[in-house]
Amino acid sequence: MTRSPQVDGDLADVRFLTVAEVATLMRVSKMTVYRLVHNGDLTAVRVGRSFRVPEHAVHEYLRAAFDESA
């Protein structure tokens, strides 16, 4: 898991999303989001039994995926 420069800054500015919110934003299933997290493709933090994904990590993943397909 690589650390983003944004995460090293002020954590108060980081917005964390639930798996369901990420799935809605990406228009995929929650299982797809879990798969991305477990494969290390999408950075996430485990909180208890659930995951929280930094919003910037979703945008970085989508930007990289868009660049690869273009």
C-alpha positions, 0 to 999 in steps of 0.5 A: 500500500503506497502512501499519498502525499495528501495522506501525509498532510493534515488528516482533518482535510481527508474525506473518507468514503464508505464502500457503498459510497465508493461503489455509487461514485464509480457505478460498480458493485460493492463487491468490486470495490472490496476486490479493488481494496483487497488487491491493493488497487485502491487504498483503504483504511480498516476501521473495525470490521469495515473499510474507509476509502480516502476520496482522493484515492478514488479520484487517483484510481479513476484518473489512472484507469482513464489514462490507461484506457485512452 
